[in-house]
């Protein structure tokens, strides 16, 4: 979390000593700054800059000479625009709360020879931008710093990650991530595809992840799951192994070394969304019945491959079930629910890259459901074939 960040060169303390009102929010520094509009009136704007976090907790030297600015066009005392001096491009970048930048500024200092140079500290960069944008306002309006001194940037949002998500801050994804932060996720089945689903979901800011699987981790699992294995991993409960692996990266992972049944179905009562990744139709039948009875939204994934003389053929399936699609999925029998006798003739071939692709499609569909991805034609059942990777989808709107 950003509140745990340190700046060894004392930049934060120096900014505070200069009376510059700033906050650290989502691994960005946000600064309130006064400026003049075209009519010479006093206005309040905000500068923002993603922090350089080389080791995840230490604030380093700024990576570039650019900053984002939320506010109108800033001007000099004589009414001339400051934009030619500080450089600008239109850029909508979320800073904090509902504040979104309008400009992406580009301003460098010069060395003694007149050549442009990079900033040597965060303090130098922030102070320079405040002086250029806020200087005219400070010269015209006495004590105008008080106009920006009462801004409360709030505290950092609770983060499940051990390391700050600096990439999301730099890419401006924090507002999109907000749609996922409060969610509790269940993953039923930690085989090949389920392991990759966990890997992708663990890197989102969801609040909790329940791992539900009663099986042990075997040698065969290591060839179709994320990462690598050591001999000590084998014969451990899958959920405990995965929980231990990911605890070094994030919090909120709960291992449940049981198969989901009617007797323990209460364990998914607090889940906002569930992923089902099982390789037996009979298990899928029981699990989907439990989820449907509780009106849970879920995605069921499947992988079917067949060995031929010319190589493997088959397809992967991603089926989305919620209150709007449940009747269609059940009516069309989109979920394979074979009997134990029928399953004896299923090859159950799985390949790591197809497990990963199946998981990626499932997580993308999950994210689009919660607004992270824009989806103008949402689907509830998708089949992706290995032959020329053809995709067929059944649209919710069809």
LUMDO-581921 format. One record per residue (C-alpha): residue number from 1; residue in one letter; x, y, z. Coordinates in steps of 0.5 Angstrom, whole numbers, plus 500, padded with zeros to 3 digits. Example, Ala and Ser with C-alpha at 12.3 -4.5 7.8 and 13.67 -1.06 7.14 Angstrom:
<node 1; 'A'; <525; 491; 516>>,
<node 2; 'S'; <527; 498; 514>>,
***
This chain:
<node 1; 'X'; <500; 500; 500>>,
<node 2; 'X'; <502; 507; 499>>,
<node 3; 'X'; <502; 509; 506>>,
<node 4; 'X'; <508; 504; 507>>,
<node 5; 'X'; <512; 508; 502>>,
<node 6; 'X'; <519; 511; 504>>,
<node 7; 'X'; <523; 516; 500>>,
<node 8; 'X'; <530; 516; 502>>,
<node 9; 'X'; <532; 523; 499>>,
<node 10; 'X'; <527; 526; 504>>,
<node 11; 'X'; <523; 529; 498>>,
<node 12; 'X'; <516; 528; 502>>,
<node 13; 'X'; <519; 532; 508>>,
<node 14; 'X'; <522; 537; 504>>,
<node 15; 'X'; <515; 538; 500>>,
<node 16; 'X'; <511; 539; 507>>,
<node 17; 'X'; <516; 544; 509>>,
<node 18; 'X'; <515; 548; 503>>,
<node 19; 'X'; <508; 548; 505>>,
<node 20; 'X'; <506; 544; 499>>,
<node 21; 'X'; <499; 540; 500>>,
<node 22; 'X'; <500; 533; 497>>,
<node 23; 'X'; <498; 526; 498>>,
<node 24; 'X'; <500; 519; 496>>,
<node 25; 'X'; <494; 516; 493>>,
<node 26; 'X'; <494; 509; 489>>,
<node 27; 'X'; <502; 510; 488>>,
<node 28; 'X'; <501; 517; 485>>,
<node 29; 'X'; <503; 523; 488>>,
<node 30; 'X'; <497; 528; 488>>,
<node 31; 'X'; <499; 536; 489>>,
<node 32; 'X'; <494; 541; 490>>,
<node 33; 'X'; <496; 548; 486>>,
<node 34; 'X'; <493; 555; 485>>,
<node 35; 'X'; <493; 558; 478>>,
<node 36; 'X'; <490; 563; 474>>,
<node 37; 'X'; <485; 562; 468>>,
<node 38; 'X'; <484; 567; 462>>,
<node 39; 'X'; <481; 572; 466>>,
<node 40; 'X'; <486; 572; 471>>,
<node 41; 'X'; <481; 569; 476>>,
<node 42; 'X'; <484; 564; 482>>,
<node 43; 'X'; <483; 557; 481>>,
<node 44; 'X'; <485; 551; 484>>,
<node 45; 'X'; <488; 545; 480>>,
<node 46; 'X'; <491; 538; 481>>,
<node 47; 'X'; <498; 535; 479>>,
<node 48; 'X'; <499; 528; 479>>,
<node 49; 'X'; <505; 523; 478>>,
<node 50; 'X'; <506; 516; 478>>,
<node 51; 'X'; <511; 514; 483>>,
<node 52; 'X'; <517; 510; 481>>,
<node 53; 'X'; <518; 505; 486>>,
<node 54; 'X'; <524; 500; 484>>,
<node 55; 'X'; <523; 495; 490>>,
<node 56; 'X'; <516; 496; 491>>,
<node 57; 'X'; <517; 500; 497>>,
<node 58; 'X'; <522; 506; 496>>,
<node 59; 'X'; <520; 512; 492>>,
<node 60; 'X'; <526; 513; 487>>,
<node 61; 'X'; <528; 519; 482>>,
<node 62; 'X'; <522; 521; 477>>,
<node 63; 'X'; <522; 516; 471>>,
<node 64; 'X'; <521; 522; 467>>,
<node 65; 'X'; <520; 530; 466>>,
<node 66; 'X'; <512; 529; 465>>,
<node 67; 'X'; <506; 530; 470>>,
<node 68; 'X'; <498; 530; 469>>,
<node 69; 'X'; <494; 536; 471>>,
<node 70; 'X'; <487; 537; 472>>,
<node 71; 'X'; <484; 544; 471>>,
<node 72; 'X'; <483; 549; 466>>,
<node 73; 'X'; <488; 552; 462>>,
<node 74; 'X'; <493; 556; 466>>,
<node 75; 'X'; <495; 563; 465>>,
<node 76; 'X'; <501; 568; 466>>,
<node 77; 'X'; <499; 574; 470>>,
<node 78; 'X'; <499; 578; 463>>,
<node 79; 'X'; <494; 573; 460>>,
<node 80; 'X'; <498; 569; 456>>,
<node 81; 'X'; <497; 561; 456>>,
<node 82; 'X'; <502; 557; 460>>,
<node 83; 'X'; <502; 551; 456>>,
<node 84; 'X'; <507; 553; 451>>,
<node 85; 'X'; <512; 554; 457>>,
<node 86; 'X'; <510; 547; 460>>,
<node 87; 'X'; <508; 543; 454>>,
<node 88; 'X'; <502; 539; 454>>,
<node 89; 'X'; <497; 534; 450>>,
<node 90; 'X'; <490; 532; 452>>,
<node 91; 'X'; <490; 526; 457>>,
<node 92; 'X'; <484; 524; 461>>,
<node 93; 'X'; <488; 520; 467>>,
<node 94; 'X'; <484; 519; 474>>,
<node 95; 'X'; <488; 522; 479>>,
<node 96; 'X'; <484; 521; 486>>,
<node 97; 'X'; <476; 521; 487>>,
<node 98; 'X'; <473; 524; 481>>,
<node 99; 'X'; <478; 528; 479>>,
<node 100; 'X'; <481; 526; 472>>,
<node 101; 'X'; <487; 530; 469>>,
<node 102; 'X'; <486; 534; 462>>,
<node 103; 'X'; <493; 535; 460>>,
<node 104; 'X'; <499; 531; 460>>,
<node 105; 'X'; <505; 536; 461>>,
<node 106; 'X'; <512; 536; 459>>,
<node 107; 'X'; <517; 541; 463>>,
<node 108; 'X'; <524; 540; 464>>,
<node 109; 'X'; <530; 544; 467>>,
<node 110; 'X'; <536; 546; 464>>,
<node 111; 'X'; <543; 545; 467>>,
<node 112; 'X'; <549; 551; 467>>,
<node 113; 'X'; <550; 550; 460>>,
<node 114; 'X'; <543; 551; 458>>,
<node 115; 'X'; <542; 544; 456>>,
<node 116; 'X'; <535; 540; 458>>,
<node 117; 'X'; <536; 535; 464>>,
<node 118; 'X'; <532; 530; 468>>,
<node 119; 'X'; <530; 532; 475>>,
<node 120; 'X'; <534; 529; 480>>,
<node 121; 'X'; <529; 528; 486>>,
<node 122; 'X'; <521; 528; 487>>,
<node 123; 'X'; <522; 534; 491>>,
<node 124; 'X'; <525; 538; 485>>,
<node 125; 'X'; <520; 536; 480>>,
<node 126; 'X'; <514; 537; 484>>,
<node 127; 'X'; <517; 544; 486>>,
<node 128; 'X'; <518; 546; 479>>,
<node 129; 'X'; <511; 544; 477>>,
<node 130; 'X'; <508; 548; 482>>,
<node 131; 'X'; <512; 554; 481>>,
<node 132; 'X'; <511; 555; 474>>,
<node 133; 'X'; <503; 553; 474>>,
<node 134; 'X'; <502; 556; 481>>,
<node 135; 'X'; <507; 562; 481>>,
<node 136; 'X'; <503; 567; 477>>,
<node 137; 'X'; <497; 566; 482>>,
<node 138; 'X'; <502; 567; 488>>,
<node 139; 'X'; <504; 573; 485>>,
<node 140; 'X'; <497; 576; 484>>,
<node 141; 'X'; <493; 573; 490>>,
<node 142; 'X'; <496; 574; 497>>,
<node 143; 'X'; <496; 568; 501>>,
<node 144; 'X'; <493; 564; 495>>,
<node 145; 'X'; <496; 558; 498>>,
<node 146; 'X'; <491; 557; 503>>,
<node 147; 'X'; <486; 556; 497>>,
<node 148; 'X'; <489; 549; 496>>,
<node 149; 'X'; <491; 548; 503>>,
<node 150; 'X'; <484; 545; 505>>,
<node 151; 'X'; <484; 539; 500>>,
<node 152; 'X'; <484; 532; 503>>,
<node 153; 'X'; <486; 527; 499>>,
<node 154; 'X'; <484; 522; 503>>,
<node 155; 'X'; <487; 515; 505>>,
<node 156; 'X'; <490; 510; 501>>,
<node 157; 'X'; <485; 504; 499>>,
<node 158; 'X'; <486; 498; 503>>,
<node 159; 'X'; <490; 494; 498>>,
<node 160; 'X'; <491; 486; 498>>,
<node 161; 'X'; <497; 486; 495>>,
<node 162; 'X'; <504; 486; 499>>,
<node 163; 'X'; <507; 490; 493>>,
<node 164; 'X'; <504; 496; 491>>,
<node 165; 'X'; <501; 496; 484>>,
<node 166; 'X'; <505; 501; 481>>,
<node 167; 'X'; <503; 499; 474>>,
<node 168; 'X'; <496; 500; 475>>,
<node 169; 'X'; <497; 507; 477>>,
<node 170; 'X'; <502; 509; 471>>,
<node 171; 'X'; <497; 506; 466>>,
<node 172; 'X'; <491; 510; 470>>,
<node 173; 'X'; <487; 503; 471>>,
<node 174; 'X'; <485; 505; 478>>,
<node 175; 'X'; <478; 507; 477>>,
<node 176; 'X'; <477; 500; 473>>,
<node 177; 'X'; <480; 496; 479>>,
<node 178; 'X'; <475; 500; 483>>,
<node 179; 'X'; <469; 495; 480>>,
<node 180; 'X'; <473; 489; 483>>,
<node 181; 'X'; <475; 491; 490>>,
<node 182; 'X'; <470; 489; 494>>,
<node 183; 'X'; <468; 482; 491>>,
<node 184; 'X'; <469; 475; 494>>,
<node 185; 'X'; <471; 470; 489>>,
<node 186; 'X'; <470; 462; 489>>,
<node 187; 'X'; <474; 458; 485>>,
<node 188; 'X'; <472; 451; 485>>,
<node 189; 'X'; <477; 446; 482>>,
<node 190; 'X'; <484; 447; 482>>,
<node 191; 'X'; <487; 443; 476>>,
<node 192; 'X'; <490; 446; 470>>,
<node 193; 'X'; <485; 451; 468>>,
<node 194; 'X'; <483; 453; 475>>,
<node 195; 'X'; <490; 454; 477>>,
<node 196; 'X'; <491; 459; 472>>,
<node 197; 'X'; <484; 462; 474>>,
<node 198; 'X'; <487; 463; 480>>,
<node 199; 'X'; <494; 466; 478>>,
<node 200; 'X'; <490; 471; 474>>,
<node 201; 'X'; <485; 473; 479>>,
<node 202; 'X'; <490; 474; 484>>,
<node 203; 'X'; <493; 479; 480>>,
<node 204; 'X'; <486; 483; 481>>,
<node 205; 'X'; <485; 487; 487>>,
<node 206; 'X'; <479; 483; 489>>,
<node 207; 'X'; <478; 482; 497>>,
<node 208; 'X'; <478; 475; 498>>,
<node 209; 'X'; <479; 468; 494>>,
<node 210; 'X'; <476; 462; 496>>,
<node 211; 'X'; <480; 456; 494>>,
<node 212; 'X'; <475; 450; 494>>,
<node 213; 'X'; <478; 443; 492>>,
<node 214; 'X'; <479; 436; 496>>,
<node 215; 'X'; <484; 433; 491>>,
<node 216; 'X'; <492; 433; 492>>,
<node 217; 'X'; <497; 436; 488>>,
<node 218; 'X'; <500; 431; 483>>,
<node 219; 'X'; <506; 430; 478>>,
<node 220; 'X'; <501; 431; 472>>,
<node 221; 'X'; <499; 437; 475>>,
<node 222; 'X'; <505; 441; 475>>,
<node 223; 'X'; <506; 440; 467>>,
<node 224; 'X'; <499; 444; 466>>,
<node 225; 'X'; <499; 449; 472>>,
<node 226; 'X'; <502; 456; 473>>,
<node 227; 'X'; <510; 456; 475>>,
<node 228; 'X'; <514; 451; 477>>,
<node 229; 'X'; <514; 445; 482>>,
<node 230; 'X'; <519; 442; 487>>,
<node 231; 'X'; <518; 435; 489>>,
<node 232; 'X'; <516; 437; 496>>,
<node 233; 'X'; <510; 440; 493>>,
<node 234; 'X'; <507; 433; 491>>,
<node 235; 'X'; <501; 430; 495>>,
<node 236; 'X'; <500; 436; 498>>,
<node 237; 'X'; <493; 439; 498>>,
<node 238; 'X'; <492; 443; 492>>,
<node 239; 'X'; <489; 449; 495>>,
<node 240; 'X'; <494; 449; 501>>,
<node 241; 'X'; <500; 449; 496>>,
<node 242; 'X'; <497; 455; 492>>,
<node 243; 'X'; <495; 459; 498>>,
<node 244; 'X'; <502; 458; 500>>,
<node 245; 'X'; <505; 460; 494>>,
<node 246; 'X'; <500; 466; 493>>,
<node 247; 'X'; <501; 469; 500>>,
<node 248; 'X'; <508; 472; 499>>,
<node 249; 'X'; <504; 476; 493>>,
<node 250; 'X'; <497; 478; 496>>,
<node 251; 'X'; <492; 477; 502>>,
<node 252; 'X'; <485; 474; 502>>,
<node 253; 'X'; <486; 467; 500>>,
<node 254; 'X'; <483; 462; 504>>,
<node 255; 'X'; <484; 455; 502>>,
<node 256; 'X'; <478; 450; 503>>,
<node 257; 'X'; <481; 442; 502>>,
<node 258; 'X'; <474; 440; 501>>,
<node 259; 'X'; <470; 438; 495>>,
<node 260; 'X'; <464; 443; 494>>,
<node 261; 'X'; <457; 439; 496>>,
<node 262; 'X'; <450; 440; 499>>,
<node 263; 'X'; <453; 439; 506>>,
<node 264; 'X'; <458; 444; 505>>,
<node 265; 'X'; <455; 449; 500>>,
<node 266; 'X'; <455; 454; 505>>,
<node 267; 'X'; <462; 456; 504>>,
<node 268; 'X'; <460; 460; 498>>,
<node 269; 'X'; <454; 464; 501>>,
<node 270; 'X'; <459; 470; 501>>,
<node 271; 'X'; <462; 469; 494>>,
<node 272; 'X'; <460; 475; 489>>,
<node 273; 'X'; <462; 470; 483>>,
<node 274; 'X'; <464; 463; 482>>,
<node 275; 'X'; <469; 460; 477>>,
<node 276; 'X'; <468; 452; 476>>,
<node 277; 'X'; <473; 448; 473>>,
<node 278; 'X'; <472; 441; 474>>,
<node 279; 'X'; <474; 435; 469>>,
<node 280; 'X'; <468; 431; 471>>,
<node 281; 'X'; <461; 432; 468>>,
<node 282; 'X'; <458; 428; 474>>,
<node 283; 'X'; <461; 433; 479>>,
<node 284; 'X'; <459; 439; 474>>,
<node 285; 'X'; <452; 437; 475>>,
<node 286; 'X'; <452; 437; 483>>,
<node 287; 'X'; <456; 444; 483>>,
<node 288; 'X'; <452; 447; 478>>,
<node 289; 'X'; <446; 445; 482>>,
<node 290; 'X'; <448; 448; 488>>,
<node 291; 'X'; <450; 455; 485>>,
<node 292; 'X'; <443; 455; 481>>,
<node 293; 'X'; <439; 454; 487>>,
<node 294; 'X'; <443; 460; 491>>,
<node 295; 'X'; <442; 464; 484>>,
<node 296; 'X'; <450; 465; 484>>,
<node 297; 'X'; <453; 468; 478>>,
<node 298; 'X'; <459; 463; 475>>,
<node 299; 'X'; <463; 461; 470>>,
<node 300; 'X'; <464; 454; 468>>,
<node 301; 'X'; <470; 452; 463>>,
<node 302; 'X'; <471; 446; 460>>,
<node 303; 'X'; <477; 443; 455>>,
<node 304; 'X'; <475; 437; 450>>,
<node 305; 'X'; <481; 434; 446>>,
<node 306; 'X'; <482; 428; 441>>,
<node 307; 'X'; <488; 425; 439>>,
<node 308; 'X'; <488; 424; 431>>,
<node 309; 'X'; <493; 422; 426>>,
<node 310; 'X'; <494; 429; 425>>,
<node 311; 'X'; <495; 431; 432>>,
<node 312; 'X'; <490; 434; 437>>,
<node 313; 'X'; <483; 437; 435>>,
<node 314; 'X'; <478; 440; 440>>,
<node 315; 'X'; <475; 446; 443>>,
<node 316; 'X'; <475; 450; 450>>,
<node 317; 'X'; <469; 452; 453>>,
<node 318; 'X'; <467; 458; 457>>,
<node 319; 'X'; <460; 459; 459>>,
<node 320; 'X'; <457; 465; 463>>,
<node 321; 'X'; <451; 464; 468>>,
<node 322; 'X'; <447; 469; 472>>,
<node 323; 'X'; <440; 471; 473>>,
<node 324; 'X'; <439; 473; 465>>,
<node 325; 'X'; <443; 467; 462>>,
<node 326; 'X'; <441; 461; 467>>,
<node 327; 'X'; <435; 459; 463>>,
<node 328; 'X'; <438; 459; 457>>,
<node 329; 'X'; <444; 455; 459>>,
<node 330; 'X'; <440; 450; 462>>,
<node 331; 'X'; <435; 450; 457>>,
<node 332; 'X'; <440; 449; 451>>,
<node 333; 'X'; <444; 444; 456>>,
<node 334; 'X'; <450; 448; 455>>,
<node 335; 'X'; <454; 445; 461>>,
<node 336; 'X'; <457; 438; 459>>,
<node 337; 'X'; <454; 433; 465>>,
<node 338; 'X'; <456; 426; 463>>,
<node 339; 'X'; <454; 420; 468>>,
<node 340; 'X'; <460; 416; 471>>,
<node 341; 'X'; <459; 411; 466>>,
<node 342; 'X'; <459; 416; 460>>,
<node 343; 'X'; <465; 419; 463>>,
<node 344; 'X'; <469; 412; 462>>,
<node 345; 'X'; <470; 414; 455>>,
<node 346; 'X'; <472; 421; 455>>,
<node 347; 'X'; <480; 422; 454>>,
<node 348; 'X'; <481; 428; 459>>,
<node 349; 'X'; <487; 430; 455>>,
<node 350; 'X'; <489; 437; 457>>,
<node 351; 'X'; <495; 442; 455>>,
<node 352; 'X'; <498; 447; 459>>,
<node 353; 'X'; <497; 453; 454>>,
<node 354; 'X'; <490; 451; 453>>,
<node 355; 'X'; <488; 451; 460>>,
<node 356; 'X'; <491; 458; 460>>,
<node 357; 'X'; <487; 460; 454>>,
<node 358; 'X'; <481; 457; 457>>,
<node 359; 'X'; <483; 461; 464>>,
<node 360; 'X'; <484; 468; 460>>,
<node 361; 'X'; <478; 467; 457>>,
<node 362; 'X'; <474; 466; 463>>,
<node 363; 'X'; <477; 472; 467>>,
<node 364; 'X'; <476; 477; 461>>,
<node 365; 'X'; <469; 475; 461>>,
<node 366; 'X'; <468; 476; 469>>,
<node 367; 'X'; <472; 482; 468>>,
<node 368; 'X'; <467; 485; 463>>,
<node 369; 'X'; <461; 483; 467>>,
<node 370; 'X'; <464; 488; 472>>,
<node 371; 'X'; <465; 493; 467>>,
<node 372; 'X'; <473; 493; 467>>,
<node 373; 'X'; <472; 491; 460>>,
<node 374; 'X'; <467; 494; 455>>,
<node 375; 'X'; <463; 489; 452>>,
<node 376; 'X'; <458; 491; 447>>,
<node 377; 'X'; <456; 484; 445>>,
<node 378; 'X'; <456; 480; 452>>,
<node 379; 'X'; <456; 472; 451>>,
<node 380; 'X'; <454; 467; 455>>,
<node 381; 'X'; <457; 461; 451>>,
<node 382; 'X'; <463; 461; 447>>,
<node 383; 'X'; <467; 455; 444>>,
<node 384; 'X'; <474; 456; 441>>,
<node 385; 'X'; <476; 451; 437>>,
<node 386; 'X'; <484; 449; 435>>,
<node 387; 'X'; <482; 448; 428>>,
<node 388; 'X'; <484; 455; 426>>,
<node 389; 'X'; <482; 458; 433>>,
<node 390; 'X'; <475; 459; 430>>,
<node 391; 'X'; <471; 462; 435>>,
<node 392; 'X'; <463; 461; 436>>,
<node 393; 'X'; <459; 465; 441>>,
<node 394; 'X'; <452; 465; 443>>,
<node 395; 'X'; <450; 472; 445>>,
<node 396; 'X'; <446; 475; 451>>,
<node 397; 'X'; <442; 480; 446>>,
<node 398; 'X'; <441; 475; 441>>,
***
